[in-house]
């Protein structure tokens, strides 16, 4: 079955309906608000549906909803759409009254009508129900004897429960004692909400002297009855498990089970009811704003050994066979999302049938159910420590975020001022035991961070002197006001060079960390200072916490040596182990604050295994890892990890919690460490749990930080709104991943102009791609040019890529361009891009007067031994790729030169870094600003700078040759005739089946073109014709799709 998007489904029928009716009503069952409603995945609700239809220009008049059991006293109105929902279970009836005016306008009045239990029944409906209820077959079914009990079966939604034990033990035993070993389980879980009734004894109200069943909790108590056991019928058992859920058996690891117990500890949907396992938990809540509980965690989790009966500590690495119901697995409903991890799932029929089978076979009148220990008492399989108000477990709260990339104030995106409000809110729950951490990449990424990067030096990026009160980076000023406990460096902290690095971070009033960083003194990290770790004493209990910092070891692949002089980036895993060994003996808690990325990416050839998940599994002594760099969205996780936070089994069966907080200040990570005395004067970490808190655009900003930021905002606005010129065409780099764009062309031309015209640095040509896939100045035409502002340049070029000039020979250029073709091939033709880095910058373009020609041999897999680059021509001169003595002055950007964008082999850049002649630190964005300011008006166009030859034939090559003669690119009729004769002879050879002869003639064609290139035929035209000929040769040799196009002349 295919369940389609609600909006799309409505739009499919909308126009047809609208033409026939006055009023459109949608009957919806997606819920009122956005959310999963416990179903383990996110759906949008009726309010969003209404807005989506309005945005599509297809509004409806009324949405009548369901699913979320929303108790609405009044309708919600969004634009022209009224939304109503009538609670659930017949407790309300909604009524909508429509008025349609003569002009077609529709008004809706909606009311909800409450239904009281004392109100009269409709006699016809009551009679119908009675007919079904008194049916003899039905009566026989519901009165069928199942088994006996001699203790009250009371539910406890939030803890240990006799009814939960009764049900779960029955299924657990049934699965483990039937004749089918495939459904044997180590443990079984049920959701508390799936068990729907209590069955307890009470004296017969009729005064018969007998005892009867009651479903009122007030009649329930612990212990064995003194009277005879009581019979449970099928009807009573059905009321316990009425949903018809199938029993599921599958695999889960111990780490996933521990995470499940953490989720249970929140009591979001009650305490999960177990069999074959025991656990303890704590949960603290208060009346303060923010999500509740504010602290929680599961601990002392054990699994019963079925051979010995001993409950053994859960083995985090072991794969257990787990039973549950199909409501929980594999969708992860009722918030128990850990069941999404269940694998090797099999289905074993209605859960009620399994319970009934076990009860009927084992709980007779002579041997009734008397509880798990036979004495009518609970066995303590679920133990809650303390209450909402507190308990013996001491919680430490760790708040964190990463990859802010600026974004200080709210704009069309959330800002740090909003995140700060969340931090203040959450810190208030546990003020004496809360740590605030940042995992790097903070001070680069938007216009504000660029403009104020040099604030500590007294001036803005454009040279504007700054008043003393603005001589701190604005985001750092906000961080200083928020009292951080530590920050680890991100790779982008190194973008602006050592002077910005040391002056900016030297103003931090909190520890700046990166242990896997060494400086021979040239860079000056001691001026900040950058430290390996920081130790804190937390709370009135004096808990010792160590925070070690691990930064990105891949920085040398992102930055040129000239930008990081004197720095060495060492192995993050080895350094983390070294520091953990140092810190663990004197600290109760050891946290790693990292910027190396969440987990391995099997689809990426760029990512090594030095990531957080690998660190957690291999470095002993860590309790928690707070990370950044990979921009991992905790909603979805990555790879085998379905969400964050996650628990990884560390050495010695130690759980290590890993959490990331996505990016751009849109998420706050919140983690809770639960500690208890270790008996030796220290503290033992017994639980590690966490969550993410999303920052929404509508969330309030912290007023203090907003006020502090305003002078920065005002000064930046003046800069951003500076008009730099105008364009006659939209500047478009949307397709820059796989083709020439006028946006990339503009950036390449401006780069050369910056170097040569402004700075007298000679350049033969420029090679790099667009800085982003954005578009500005929509609607620009020569008749109506569009003004360009500085802010447009930040849209097109958000990154701090600087220009570098190096001398390169033909073979070196060939290597770089062949790699550029590989990027093109995988970007265009391969799902997932072959695991290679995917950025527009990786698709190399060339400045005006240049042309790069490739053979696009798609149809066959990419082959690294195949040559795809035909030529590079600049200003009418073709580069000889075999000439290693002639050197050209080539400009590119530092990011590419360092080997990023796949331009490296095993970490060694393909660009000859030892041949750099000018490392300018001139940013491409500034170059484009200067260029447009100088030109006044720009008219960037696509000029054929990138040529991809595919599907060439002898006939199409003859056409290209004739076109070049007509355009003047080929000036000699004699040369034209000679080349055309060779093509005609090629076709004759093919018609006669003489493949070898045809190839020889085509090679002669190529040689003549090379001899005439730049003389009677332009180098650019010669390159295209050579590429045509090479394509045909490739096809004739059976290496590509070109052969398909080669047909004898007589068949045309």
Secondary structure, DSSP 8 states (H G I E B T S, - for coil): -----HHHHHHHHHHHHHTT-S--EEE--S-SSSB-TTSSS-B--HHHHHHHHHHTT---SEEEE-SS--B-SS-EEETTEEEEEB-STTSEEEEEEEEE-TTS-EEEEEEEEE--TTS---HHHHHHHHHHHT-HHHHHHHT-EEEEESB-B---TTS--HHHHHHHHHHHHHHHHSS-GGG--SEEEE-GGG----BEEEE-TT--S-EEEE--GGG--SSB-SS--EEEEHHHHHHHS-S--EEEEEEEEHHHHHHHHHHHHTTTT---EEESEEEEEEEE--SSSSSS-SEEEEEEEEEE-TTT--EEE--TTSEEEEEEETTTTTT--TT-GGGGG-EEEEEEEEHHHHHHHHHHHH--STT-B--TTSSSS---SEEEESBTTB-S-EEEEEEEE----S--S-SSS--HHHHHHHHHHHHGGGGGGEEEEE-S--S-SSHHHHHTTTGGGTB-TTS-B--GGG-S-HHHHHHHHHT-SEEE--GGGGTT-HHHHHHHHTT-SS-EE-TTEEE-SSS-GGGTTEESEEEEEETTTTEEEEEEEE--TTHHHHS-GGGSTTEEE--HHHHHHHHHHHHHTT-SEEEEEE-S-SS--TT-SS--S-SHHHHHHH-TT-SEEE--SS---TTT-BTTB-SSSEEEEETTTEEEEEE---STT-EEEEEEEEEEE-SSSSEEEEEEEEEEEE--TTS---HHHHHHHHHHHHHHHHHHT-EEEEESS-EE-TTTTTS--HHHHHHHHHHHHIIIIIT----SEEEE--S-S-EE-TT--SSS-EEEEHHHHHHH--S--EEEEEEEEHHHHHHHHHHHHHHHHHHHHSGGGGG----GGGS-EE-TTEEEEEE--TTS---TTS--EEEEEETTEE--TT-SS-EEEEEEEHHHHTT-TT-EETTEESS-GGGEEEEEEEEHHHHHHHHHHHHSEE-----S-EEEE-S--HHHHHHHHHHHHHHTSB--HHHHHHHHHHHHHHHHHHHTT-HHHHHHHHHHHHHHHHHHBTTTB-HHHHHHHHHHHHHHHHHHTTSSGGGGG---GGG-
